[in-house]
Amino acid sequence: MNGYPALTTKNCPTGYVIFGDWSEFIIGLWGAIGLAVDPYGSNFSKGSVSVRALADVDFAVRHPESFAEIHPA
């Protein structure tokens, strides 16, 4: 995209573009990642164990003017 790297994701609607200085995007993790194991879940008879990972995460933008968005009308 005009010499800048471009990535895609299915987490944004089709046609939606976010352009910015991603070094200004901050991700904070609060504490450790918690794991919960359920050996008696619905797949127990197949030999599977369900594992759930939970994390407390926060997002912030240091300078909002570092980002621009384009979305279909």
mmCIF file of the N, C-alpha and C atoms, coordinates in Angstrom:
data_MODEL
# 
_entry.id   MODEL 
# 
loop_
_atom_site.group_PDB 
_atom_site.id 
_atom_site.type_symbol 
_atom_site.label_atom_id 
_atom_site.label_alt_id 
_atom_site.label_comp_id 
_atom_site.label_asym_id 
_atom_site.label_entity_id 
_atom_site.label_seq_id 
_atom_site.pdbx_PDB_ins_code 
_atom_site.Cartn_x 
_atom_site.Cartn_y 
_atom_site.Cartn_z 
_atom_site.occupancy 
_atom_site.B_iso_or_equiv 
_atom_site.pdbx_formal_charge 
_atom_site.auth_seq_id 
_atom_site.auth_comp_id 
_atom_site.auth_asym_id 
_atom_site.auth_atom_id 
_atom_site.pdbx_PDB_model_num 
ATOM 1   N N  . MET A 1 1  ? 0.853   -1.169  0.000  1.00 0.00 ? 1  MET A N  1 
ATOM 2   C CA . MET A 1 1  ? 0.000   0.000   0.000  1.00 0.00 ? 1  MET A CA 1 
ATOM 3   C C  . MET A 1 1  ? 0.900   1.234   0.000  1.00 0.00 ? 1  MET A C  1 
ATOM 4   N N  . ASN A 1 2  ? 1.231   1.709   -1.153 1.00 0.00 ? 2  ASN A N  1 
ATOM 5   C CA . ASN A 1 2  ? 2.136   2.855   -1.317 1.00 0.00 ? 2  ASN A CA 1 
ATOM 6   C C  . ASN A 1 2  ? 3.464   2.647   -0.600 1.00 0.00 ? 2  ASN A C  1 
ATOM 7   N N  . GLY A 1 3  ? 3.995   1.419   -0.635 1.00 0.00 ? 3  GLY A N  1 
ATOM 8   C CA . GLY A 1 3  ? 5.276   1.129   -0.018 1.00 0.00 ? 3  GLY A CA 1 
ATOM 9   C C  . GLY A 1 3  ? 5.199   0.715   1.442  1.00 0.00 ? 3  GLY A C  1 
ATOM 10  N N  . TYR A 1 4  ? 4.016   0.782   2.053  1.00 0.00 ? 4  TYR A N  1 
ATOM 11  C CA . TYR A 1 4  ? 3.843   0.357   3.437  1.00 0.00 ? 4  TYR A CA 1 
ATOM 12  C C  . TYR A 1 4  ? 3.336   -1.081  3.470  1.00 0.00 ? 4  TYR A C  1 
ATOM 13  N N  . PRO A 1 5  ? 3.744   -1.853  4.478  1.00 0.00 ? 5  PRO A N  1 
ATOM 14  C CA . PRO A 1 5  ? 3.226   -3.216  4.579  1.00 0.00 ? 5  PRO A CA 1 
ATOM 15  C C  . PRO A 1 5  ? 1.719   -3.192  4.831  1.00 0.00 ? 5  PRO A C  1 
ATOM 16  N N  . ALA A 1 6  ? 1.003   -4.142  4.265  1.00 0.00 ? 6  ALA A N  1 
ATOM 17  C CA . ALA A 1 6  ? -0.443  -4.240  4.449  1.00 0.00 ? 6  ALA A CA 1 
ATOM 18  C C  . ALA A 1 6  ? -0.787  -5.652  4.911  1.00 0.00 ? 6  ALA A C  1 
ATOM 19  N N  . LEU A 1 7  ? -1.668  -5.740  5.891  1.00 0.00 ? 7  LEU A N  1 
ATOM 20  C CA . LEU A 1 7  ? -2.120  -7.014  6.428  1.00 0.00 ? 7  LEU A CA 1 
ATOM 21  C C  . LEU A 1 7  ? -3.640  -7.045  6.400  1.00 0.00 ? 7  LEU A C  1 
ATOM 22  N N  . THR A 1 8  ? -4.201  -8.239  6.398  1.00 0.00 ? 8  THR A N  1 
ATOM 23  C CA . THR A 1 8  ? -5.652  -8.364  6.421  1.00 0.00 ? 8  THR A CA 1 
ATOM 24  C C  . THR A 1 8  ? -6.078  -9.198  7.617  1.00 0.00 ? 8  THR A C  1 
ATOM 25  N N  . THR A 1 9  ? -7.334  -9.029  8.005  1.00 0.00 ? 9  THR A N  1 
ATOM 26  C CA . THR A 1 9  ? -7.917  -9.814  9.082  1.00 0.00 ? 9  THR A CA 1 
ATOM 27  C C  . THR A 1 9  ? -9.412  -9.961  8.832  1.00 0.00 ? 9  THR A C  1 
ATOM 28  N N  . LYS A 1 10 ? -9.974  -11.023 9.331  1.00 0.00 ? 10 LYS A N  1 
ATOM 29  C CA . LYS A 1 10 ? -11.416 -11.211 9.238  1.00 0.00 ? 10 LYS A CA 1 
ATOM 30  C C  . LYS A 1 10 ? -12.127 -10.589 10.447 1.00 0.00 ? 10 LYS A C  1 
ATOM 31  N N  . ASN A 1 11 ? -11.378 -9.913  11.320 1.00 0.00 ? 11 ASN A N  1 
ATOM 32  C CA . ASN A 1 11 ? -11.950 -9.272  12.497 1.00 0.00 ? 11 ASN A CA 1 
ATOM 33  C C  . ASN A 1 11 ? -12.493 -7.884  12.207 1.00 0.00 ? 11 ASN A C  1 
ATOM 34  N N  . CYS A 1 12 ? -12.295 -7.377  11.000 1.00 0.00 ? 12 CYS A N  1 
ATOM 35  C CA . CYS A 1 12 ? -12.852 -6.089  10.585 1.00 0.00 ? 12 CYS A CA 1 
ATOM 36  C C  . CYS A 1 12 ? -13.835 -6.333  9.445  1.00 0.00 ? 12 CYS A C  1 
ATOM 37  N N  . PRO A 1 13 ? -14.847 -5.502  9.339  1.00 0.00 ? 13 PRO A N  1 
ATOM 38  C CA . PRO A 1 13 ? -15.780 -5.653  8.213  1.00 0.00 ? 13 PRO A CA 1 
ATOM 39  C C  . PRO A 1 13 ? -15.075 -5.469  6.870  1.00 0.00 ? 13 PRO A C  1 
ATOM 40  N N  . THR A 1 14 ? -15.638 -6.049  5.831  1.00 0.00 ? 14 THR A N  1 
ATOM 41  C CA . THR A 1 14 ? -15.075 -5.949  4.485  1.00 0.00 ? 14 THR A CA 1 
ATOM 42  C C  . THR A 1 14 ? -14.987 -4.486  4.065  1.00 0.00 ? 14 THR A C  1 
ATOM 43  N N  . GLY A 1 15 ? -13.867 -4.092  3.503  1.00 0.00 ? 15 GLY A N  1 
ATOM 44  C CA . GLY A 1 15 ? -13.684 -2.735  3.018  1.00 0.00 ? 15 GLY A CA 1 
ATOM 45  C C  . GLY A 1 15 ? -13.183 -1.758  4.064  1.00 0.00 ? 15 GLY A C  1 
ATOM 46  N N  . TYR A 1 16 ? -13.082 -2.169  5.292  1.00 0.00 ? 16 TYR A N  1 
ATOM 47  C CA . TYR A 1 16 ? -12.637 -1.300  6.381  1.00 0.00 ? 16 TYR A CA 1 
ATOM 48  C C  . TYR A 1 16 ? -11.117 -1.321  6.439  1.00 0.00 ? 16 TYR A C  1 
ATOM 49  N N  . VAL A 1 17 ? -10.481 -0.154  6.488  1.00 0.00 ? 17 VAL A N  1 
ATOM 50  C CA . VAL A 1 17 ? -9.020  -0.046  6.488  1.00 0.00 ? 17 VAL A CA 1 
ATOM 51  C C  . VAL A 1 17 ? -8.587  0.824   7.660  1.00 0.00 ? 17 VAL A C  1 
ATOM 52  N N  . ILE A 1 18 ? -7.580  0.372   8.395  1.00 0.00 ? 18 ILE A N  1 
ATOM 53  C CA . ILE A 1 18 ? -6.972  1.179   9.450  1.00 0.00 ? 18 ILE A CA 1 
ATOM 54  C C  . ILE A 1 18 ? -5.512  1.376   9.073  1.00 0.00 ? 18 ILE A C  1 
ATOM 55  N N  . PHE A 1 19 ? -5.109  2.633   8.959  1.00 0.00 ? 19 PHE A N  1 
ATOM 56  C CA . PHE A 1 19 ? -3.737  2.984   8.599  1.00 0.00 ? 19 PHE A CA 1 
ATOM 57  C C  . PHE A 1 19 ? -3.134  3.736   9.770  1.00 0.00 ? 19 PHE A C  1 
ATOM 58  N N  . GLY A 1 20 ? -1.919  3.366   10.158 1.00 0.00 ? 20 GLY A N  1 
ATOM 59  C CA . GLY A 1 20 ? -1.327  4.099   11.260 1.00 0.00 ? 20 GLY A CA 1 
ATOM 60  C C  . GLY A 1 20 ? 0.058   3.638   11.625 1.00 0.00 ? 20 GLY A C  1 
ATOM 61  N N  . ASP A 1 21 ? 0.605   4.319   12.606 1.00 0.00 ? 21 ASP A N  1 
ATOM 62  C CA . ASP A 1 21 ? 1.905   3.990   13.180 1.00 0.00 ? 21 ASP A CA 1 
ATOM 63  C C  . ASP A 1 21 ? 1.647   3.037   14.340 1.00 0.00 ? 21 ASP A C  1 
ATOM 64  N N  . TRP A 1 22 ? 1.784   1.733   14.086 1.00 0.00 ? 22 TRP A N  1 
ATOM 65  C CA . TRP A 1 22 ? 1.406   0.720   15.059 1.00 0.00 ? 22 TRP A CA 1 
ATOM 66  C C  . TRP A 1 22 ? 2.334   0.682   16.262 1.00 0.00 ? 22 TRP A C  1 
ATOM 67  N N  . SER A 1 23 ? 3.452   1.402   16.219 1.00 0.00 ? 23 SER A N  1 
ATOM 68  C CA . SER A 1 23 ? 4.285   1.506   17.422 1.00 0.00 ? 23 SER A CA 1 
ATOM 69  C C  . SER A 1 23 ? 3.607   2.388   18.471 1.00 0.00 ? 23 SER A C  1 
ATOM 70  N N  . GLU A 1 24 ? 2.567   3.119   18.086 1.00 0.00 ? 24 GLU A N  1 
ATOM 71  C CA . GLU A 1 24 ? 1.800   3.964   19.004 1.00 0.00 ? 24 GLU A CA 1 
ATOM 72  C C  . GLU A 1 24 ? 0.619   3.215   19.625 1.00 0.00 ? 24 GLU A C  1 
ATOM 73  N N  . PHE A 1 25 ? 0.428   1.947   19.269 1.00 0.00 ? 25 PHE A N  1 
ATOM 74  C CA . PHE A 1 25 ? -0.651  1.110   19.802 1.00 0.00 ? 25 PHE A CA 1 
ATOM 75  C C  . PHE A 1 25 ? -0.083  0.289   20.957 1.00 0.00 ? 25 PHE A C  1 
ATOM 76  N N  . ILE A 1 26 ? -0.694  0.395   22.123 1.00 0.00 ? 26 ILE A N  1 
ATOM 77  C CA . ILE A 1 26 ? -0.159  -0.227  23.328 1.00 0.00 ? 26 ILE A CA 1 
ATOM 78  C C  . ILE A 1 26 ? -1.083  -1.361  23.768 1.00 0.00 ? 26 ILE A C  1 
ATOM 79  N N  . ILE A 1 27 ? -0.494  -2.512  24.063 1.00 0.00 ? 27 ILE A N  1 
ATOM 80  C CA . ILE A 1 27 ? -1.230  -3.662  24.588 1.00 0.00 ? 27 ILE A CA 1 
ATOM 81  C C  . ILE A 1 27 ? -0.670  -3.964  25.971 1.00 0.00 ? 27 ILE A C  1 
ATOM 82  N N  . GLY A 1 28 ? -1.559  -3.964  26.971 1.00 0.00 ? 28 GLY A N  1 
ATOM 83  C CA . GLY A 1 28 ? -1.137  -4.250  28.337 1.00 0.00 ? 28 GLY A CA 1 
ATOM 84  C C  . GLY A 1 28 ? -1.727  -5.559  28.838 1.00 0.00 ? 28 GLY A C  1 
ATOM 85  N N  . LEU A 1 29 ? -0.894  -6.407  29.398 1.00 0.00 ? 29 LEU A N  1 
ATOM 86  C CA . LEU A 1 29 ? -1.342  -7.649  30.025 1.00 0.00 ? 29 LEU A CA 1 
ATOM 87  C C  . LEU A 1 29 ? -1.306  -7.458  31.533 1.00 0.00 ? 29 LEU A C  1 
ATOM 88  N N  . TRP A 1 30 ? -2.422  -7.755  32.202 1.00 0.00 ? 30 TRP A N  1 
ATOM 89  C CA . TRP A 1 30 ? -2.515  -7.587  33.650 1.00 0.00 ? 30 TRP A CA 1 
ATOM 90  C C  . TRP A 1 30 ? -2.466  -8.962  34.301 1.00 0.00 ? 30 TRP A C  1 
ATOM 91  N N  . GLY A 1 31 ? -1.345  -9.275  34.892 1.00 0.00 ? 31 GLY A N  1 
ATOM 92  C CA . GLY A 1 31 ? -1.196  -10.555 35.572 1.00 0.00 ? 31 GLY A CA 1 
ATOM 93  C C  . GLY A 1 31 ? -0.860  -11.670 34.607 1.00 0.00 ? 31 GLY A C  1 
ATOM 94  N N  . ALA A 1 32 ? -0.992  -12.879 35.108 1.00 0.00 ? 32 ALA A N  1 
ATOM 95  C CA . ALA A 1 32 ? -0.642  -14.061 34.330 1.00 0.00 ? 32 ALA A CA 1 
ATOM 96  C C  . ALA A 1 32 ? -1.851  -14.571 33.551 1.00 0.00 ? 32 ALA A C  1 
ATOM 97  N N  . ILE A 1 33 ? -1.601  -15.409 32.577 1.00 0.00 ? 33 ILE A N  1 
ATOM 98  C CA . ILE A 1 33 ? -2.676  -16.063 31.828 1.00 0.00 ? 33 ILE A CA 1 
ATOM 99  C C  . ILE A 1 33 ? -3.171  -17.236 32.673 1.00 0.00 ? 33 ILE A C  1 
ATOM 100 N N  . GLY A 1 34 ? -4.486  -17.288 32.891 1.00 0.00 ? 34 GLY A N  1 
ATOM 101 C CA . GLY A 1 34 ? -5.067  -18.367 33.681 1.00 0.00 ? 34 GLY A CA 1 
ATOM 102 C C  . GLY A 1 34 ? -5.516  -19.514 32.792 1.00 0.00 ? 34 GLY A C  1 
ATOM 103 N N  . LEU A 1 35 ? -5.197  -20.723 33.192 1.00 0.00 ? 35 LEU A N  1 
ATOM 104 C CA . LEU A 1 35 ? -5.597  -21.914 32.447 1.00 0.00 ? 35 LEU A CA 1 
ATOM 105 C C  . LEU A 1 35 ? -6.601  -22.706 33.276 1.00 0.00 ? 35 LEU A C  1 
ATOM 106 N N  . ALA A 1 36 ? -7.684  -23.141 32.636 1.00 0.00 ? 36 ALA A N  1 
ATOM 107 C CA . ALA A 1 36 ? -8.687  -23.983 33.279 1.00 0.00 ? 36 ALA A CA 1 
ATOM 108 C C  . ALA A 1 36 ? -8.840  -25.244 32.429 1.00 0.00 ? 36 ALA A C  1 
ATOM 109 N N  . VAL A 1 37 ? -8.692  -26.396 33.057 1.00 0.00 ? 37 VAL A N  1 
ATOM 110 C CA . VAL A 1 37 ? -8.768  -27.685 32.358 1.00 0.00 ? 37 VAL A CA 1 
ATOM 111 C C  . VAL A 1 37 ? -10.069 -28.384 32.747 1.00 0.00 ? 37 VAL A C  1 
ATOM 112 N N  . ASP A 1 38 ? -10.783 -28.903 31.745 1.00 0.00 ? 38 ASP A N  1 
ATOM 113 C CA . ASP A 1 38 ? -12.018 -29.650 31.973 1.00 0.00 ? 38 ASP A CA 1 
ATOM 114 C C  . ASP A 1 38 ? -11.876 -31.034 31.349 1.00 0.00 ? 38 ASP A C  1 
ATOM 115 N N  . PRO A 1 39 ? -11.372 -32.014 32.101 1.00 0.00 ? 39 PRO A N  1 
ATOM 116 C CA . PRO A 1 39 ? -11.171 -33.348 31.527 1.00 0.00 ? 39 PRO A CA 1 
ATOM 117 C C  . PRO A 1 39 ? -12.476 -34.104 31.300 1.00 0.00 ? 39 PRO A C  1 
ATOM 118 N N  . TYR A 1 40 ? -13.603 -33.585 31.815 1.00 0.00 ? 40 TYR A N  1 
ATOM 119 C CA . TYR A 1 40 ? -14.886 -34.294 31.708 1.00 0.00 ? 40 TYR A CA 1 
ATOM 120 C C  . TYR A 1 40 ? -15.840 -33.604 30.748 1.00 0.00 ? 40 TYR A C  1 
ATOM 121 N N  . GLY A 1 41 ? -15.314 -32.816 29.829 1.00 0.00 ? 41 GLY A N  1 
ATOM 122 C CA . GLY A 1 41 ? -16.148 -32.104 28.851 1.00 0.00 ? 41 GLY A CA 1 
ATOM 123 C C  . GLY A 1 41 ? -16.788 -33.042 27.849 1.00 0.00 ? 41 GLY A C  1 
ATOM 124 N N  . SER A 1 42 ? -17.442 -32.488 26.840 1.00 0.00 ? 42 SER A N  1 
ATOM 125 C CA . SER A 1 42 ? -18.201 -33.271 25.861 1.00 0.00 ? 42 SER A CA 1 
ATOM 126 C C  . SER A 1 42 ? -17.318 -34.177 25.002 1.00 0.00 ? 42 SER A C  1 
ATOM 127 N N  . ASN A 1 43 ? -16.021 -33.899 24.898 1.00 0.00 ? 43 ASN A N  1 
ATOM 128 C CA . ASN A 1 43 ? -15.123 -34.718 24.074 1.00 0.00 ? 43 ASN A CA 1 
ATOM 129 C C  . ASN A 1 43 ? -14.335 -35.725 24.891 1.00 0.00 ? 43 ASN A C  1 
ATOM 130 N N  . PHE A 1 44 ? -14.700 -35.930 26.161 1.00 0.00 ? 44 PHE A N  1 
ATOM 131 C CA . PHE A 1 44 ? -13.965 -36.853 27.028 1.00 0.00 ? 44 PHE A CA 1 
ATOM 132 C C  . PHE A 1 44 ? -13.939 -38.268 26.456 1.00 0.00 ? 44 PHE A C  1 
ATOM 133 N N  . SER A 1 45 ? -15.071 -38.703 25.890 1.00 0.00 ? 45 SER A N  1 
ATOM 134 C CA . SER A 1 45 ? -15.134 -40.067 25.349 1.00 0.00 ? 45 SER A CA 1 
ATOM 135 C C  . SER A 1 45 ? -14.237 -40.246 24.124 1.00 0.00 ? 45 SER A C  1 
ATOM 136 N N  . LYS A 1 46 ? -13.846 -39.166 23.473 1.00 0.00 ? 46 LYS A N  1 
ATOM 137 C CA . LYS A 1 46 ? -12.947 -39.223 22.310 1.00 0.00 ? 46 LYS A CA 1 
ATOM 138 C C  . LYS A 1 46 ? -11.476 -39.098 22.723 1.00 0.00 ? 46 LYS A C  1 
ATOM 139 N N  . GLY A 1 47 ? -11.239 -38.967 24.022 1.00 0.00 ? 47 GLY A N  1 
ATOM 140 C CA . GLY A 1 47 ? -9.864  -38.824 24.495 1.00 0.00 ? 47 GLY A CA 1 
ATOM 141 C C  . GLY A 1 47 ? -9.355  -37.396 24.471 1.00 0.00 ? 47 GLY A C  1 
ATOM 142 N N  . SER A 1 48 ? -10.252 -36.430 24.355 1.00 0.00 ? 48 SER A N  1 
ATOM 143 C CA . SER A 1 48 ? -9.851  -35.020 24.311 1.00 0.00 ? 48 SER A CA 1 
ATOM 144 C C  . SER A 1 48 ? -10.100 -34.358 25.658 1.00 0.00 ? 48 SER A C  1 
ATOM 145 N N  . VAL A 1 49 ? -9.319  -33.357 25.940 1.00 0.00 ? 49 VAL A N  1 
ATOM 146 C CA . VAL A 1 49 ? -9.472  -32.553 27.149 1.00 0.00 ? 49 VAL A CA 1 
ATOM 147 C C  . VAL A 1 49 ? -9.649  -31.106 26.715 1.00 0.00 ? 49 VAL A C  1 
ATOM 148 N N  . SER A 1 50 ? -10.614 -30.431 27.302 1.00 0.00 ? 50 SER A N  1 
ATOM 149 C CA . SER A 1 50 ? -10.841 -29.013 26.986 1.00 0.00 ? 50 SER A CA 1 
ATOM 150 C C  . SER A 1 50 ? -9.968  -28.154 27.888 1.00 0.00 ? 50 SER A C  1 
ATOM 151 N N  . VAL A 1 51 ? -9.301  -27.167 27.290 1.00 0.00 ? 51 VAL A N  1 
ATOM 152 C CA . VAL A 1 51 ? -8.477  -26.222 28.040 1.00 0.00 ? 51 VAL A CA 1 
ATOM 153 C C  . VAL A 1 51 ? -8.922  -24.821 27.659 1.00 0.00 ? 51 VAL A C  1 
ATOM 154 N N  . ARG A 1 52 ? -9.144  -23.977 28.650 1.00 0.00 ? 52 ARG A N  1 
ATOM 155 C CA . ARG A 1 52 ? -9.547  -22.585 28.415 1.00 0.00 ? 52 ARG A CA 1 
ATOM 156 C C  . ARG A 1 52 ? -8.461  -21.674 28.971 1.00 0.00 ? 52 ARG A C  1 
ATOM 157 N N  . ALA A 1 53 ? -8.022  -20.732 28.165 1.00 0.00 ? 53 ALA A N  1 
ATOM 158 C CA . ALA A 1 53 ? -7.030  -19.748 28.597 1.00 0.00 ? 53 ALA A CA 1 
ATOM 159 C C  . ALA A 1 53 ? -7.709  -18.395 28.710 1.00 0.00 ? 53 ALA A C  1 
ATOM 160 N N  . LEU A 1 54 ? -7.531  -17.740 29.846 1.00 0.00 ? 54 LEU A N  1 
ATOM 161 C CA . LEU A 1 54 ? -8.119  -16.422 30.087 1.00 0.00 ? 54 LEU A CA 1 
ATOM 162 C C  . LEU A 1 54 ? -7.007  -15.434 30.420 1.00 0.00 ? 54 LEU A C  1 
ATOM 163 N N  . ALA A 1 55 ? -7.111  -14.248 29.839 1.00 0.00 ? 55 ALA A N  1 
ATOM 164 C CA . ALA A 1 55 ? -6.120  -13.212 30.101 1.00 0.00 ? 55 ALA A CA 1 
ATOM 165 C C  . ALA A 1 55 ? -6.819  -11.870 30.245 1.00 0.00 ? 55 ALA A C  1 
ATOM 166 N N  . ASP A 1 56 ? -6.340  -11.050 31.162 1.00 0.00 ? 56 ASP A N  1 
ATOM 167 C CA . ASP A 1 56 ? -6.825  -9.678  31.298 1.00 0.00 ? 56 ASP A CA 1 
ATOM 168 C C  . ASP A 1 56 ? -5.922  -8.798  30.444 1.00 0.00 ? 56 ASP A C  1 
ATOM 169 N N  . VAL A 1 57 ? -6.514  -8.194  29.413 1.00 0.00 ? 57 VAL A N  1 
ATOM 170 C CA . VAL A 1 57 ? -5.759  -7.418  28.433 1.00 0.00 ? 57 VAL A CA 1 
ATOM 171 C C  . VAL A 1 57 ? -6.414  -6.047  28.279 1.00 0.00 ? 57 VAL A C  1 
ATOM 172 N N  . ASP A 1 58 ? -5.602  -5.029  28.077 1.00 0.00 ? 58 ASP A N  1 
ATOM 173 C CA . ASP A 1 58 ? -6.108  -3.683  27.830 1.00 0.00 ? 58 ASP A CA 1 
ATOM 174 C C  . ASP A 1 58 ? -5.381  -3.113  26.619 1.00 0.00 ? 58 ASP A C  1 
ATOM 175 N N  . PHE A 1 59 ? -6.060  -2.258  25.866 1.00 0.00 ? 59 PHE A N  1 
ATOM 176 C CA . PHE A 1 59 ? -5.500  -1.638  24.667 1.00 0.00 ? 59 PHE A CA 1 
ATOM 177 C C  . PHE A 1 59 ? -5.599  -0.124  24.786 1.00 0.00 ? 59 PHE A C  1 
ATOM 178 N N  . ALA A 1 60 ? -4.616  0.573   24.259 1.00 0.00 ? 60 ALA A N  1 
ATOM 179 C CA . ALA A 1 60 ? -4.632  2.039   24.270 1.00 0.00 ? 60 ALA A CA 1 
ATOM 180 C C  . ALA A 1 60 ? -3.855  2.548   23.059 1.00 0.00 ? 60 ALA A C  1 
ATOM 181 N N  . VAL A 1 61 ? -4.155  3.773   22.676 1.00 0.00 ? 61 VAL A N  1 
ATOM 182 C CA . VAL A 1 61 ? -3.446  4.453   21.594 1.00 0.00 ? 61 VAL A CA 1 
ATOM 183 C C  . VAL A 1 61 ? -2.742  5.654   22.206 1.00 0.00 ? 61 VAL A C  1 
ATOM 184 N N  . ARG A 1 62 ? -1.424  5.706   22.045 1.00 0.00 ? 62 ARG A N  1 
ATOM 185 C CA . ARG A 1 62 ? -0.647  6.789   22.646 1.00 0.00 ? 62 ARG A CA 1 
ATOM 186 C C  . ARG A 1 62 ? -1.000  8.133   22.027 1.00 0.00 ? 62 ARG A C  1 
ATOM 187 N N  . HIS A 1 63 ? -1.065  8.202   20.700 1.00 0.00 ? 63 HIS A N  1 
ATOM 188 C CA . HIS A 1 63 ? -1.408  9.436   19.994 1.00 0.00 ? 63 HIS A CA 1 
ATOM 189 C C  . HIS A 1 63 ? -2.475  9.100   18.947 1.00 0.00 ? 63 HIS A C  1 
ATOM 190 N N  . PRO A 1 64 ? -3.739  9.409   19.200 1.00 0.00 ? 64 PRO A N  1 
ATOM 191 C CA . PRO A 1 64 ? -4.808  9.056   18.252 1.00 0.00 ? 64 PRO A CA 1 
ATOM 192 C C  . PRO A 1 64 ? -4.600  9.621   16.849 1.00 0.00 ? 64 PRO A C  1 
ATOM 193 N N  . GLU A 1 65 ? -3.901  10.739  16.735 1.00 0.00 ? 65 GLU A N  1 
ATOM 194 C CA . GLU A 1 65 ? -3.679  11.322  15.413 1.00 0.00 ? 65 GLU A CA 1 
ATOM 195 C C  . GLU A 1 65 ? -2.721  10.488  14.565 1.00 0.00 ? 65 GLU A C  1 
ATOM 196 N N  . SER A 1 66 ? -2.131  9.452   15.154 1.00 0.00 ? 66 SER A N  1 
ATOM 197 C CA . SER A 1 66 ? -1.253  8.548   14.409 1.00 0.00 ? 66 SER A CA 1 
ATOM 198 C C  . SER A 1 66 ? -2.020  7.525   13.596 1.00 0.00 ? 66 SER A C  1 
ATOM 199 N N  . PHE A 1 67 ? -3.357  7.545   13.686 1.00 0.00 ? 67 PHE A N  1 
ATOM 200 C CA . PHE A 1 67 ? -4.186  6.555   12.999 1.00 0.00 ? 67 PHE A CA 1 
ATOM 201 C C  . PHE A 1 67 ? -5.259  7.236   12.177 1.00 0.00 ? 67 PHE A C  1 
ATOM 202 N N  . ALA A 1 68 ? -5.606  6.577   11.075 1.00 0.00 ? 68 ALA A N  1 
ATOM 203 C CA . ALA A 1 68 ? -6.713  7.020   10.213 1.00 0.00 ? 68 ALA A CA 1 
ATOM 204 C C  . ALA A 1 68 ? -7.494  5.794   9.815  1.00 0.00 ? 68 ALA A C  1 
ATOM 205 N N  . GLU A 1 69 ? -8.786  5.967   9.586  1.00 0.00 ? 69 GLU A N  1 
ATOM 206 C CA . GLU A 1 69 ? -9.620  4.843   9.174  1.00 0.00 ? 69 GLU A CA 1 
ATOM 207 C C  . GLU A 1 69 ? -10.385 5.177   7.907  1.00 0.00 ? 69 GLU A C  1 
ATOM 208 N N  . ILE A 1 70 ? -10.566 4.158   7.110  1.00 0.00 ? 70 ILE A N  1 
ATOM 209 C CA . ILE A 1 70 ? -11.359 4.274   5.885  1.00 0.00 ? 70 ILE A CA 1 
ATOM 210 C C  . ILE A 1 70 ? -12.398 3.159   5.944  1.00 0.00 ? 70 ILE A C  1 
ATOM 211 N N  . HIS A 1 71 ? -13.657 3.514   5.754  1.00 0.00 ? 71 HIS A N  1 
ATOM 212 C CA . HIS A 1 71 ? -14.688 2.489   5.750  1.00 0.00 ? 71 HIS A CA 1 
ATOM 213 C C  . HIS A 1 71 ? -15.700 2.820   4.664  1.00 0.00 ? 71 HIS A C  1 
ATOM 214 N N  . PRO A 1 72 ? -16.303 1.768   4.108  1.00 0.00 ? 72 PRO A N  1 
ATOM 215 C CA . PRO A 1 72 ? -17.282 1.998   3.034  1.00 0.00 ? 72 PRO A CA 1 
ATOM 216 C C  . PRO A 1 72 ? -18.487 2.763   3.560  1.00 0.00 ? 72 PRO A C  1 
ATOM 217 N N  . ALA A 1 73 ? -19.039 3.597   2.705  1.00 0.00 ? 73 ALA A N  1 
ATOM 218 C CA . ALA A 1 73 ? -20.200 4.413   3.094  1.00 0.00 ? 73 ALA A CA 1 
ATOM 219 C C  . ALA A 1 73 ? -21.453 3.600   3.243  1.00 0.00 ? 73 ALA A C  1 
# 
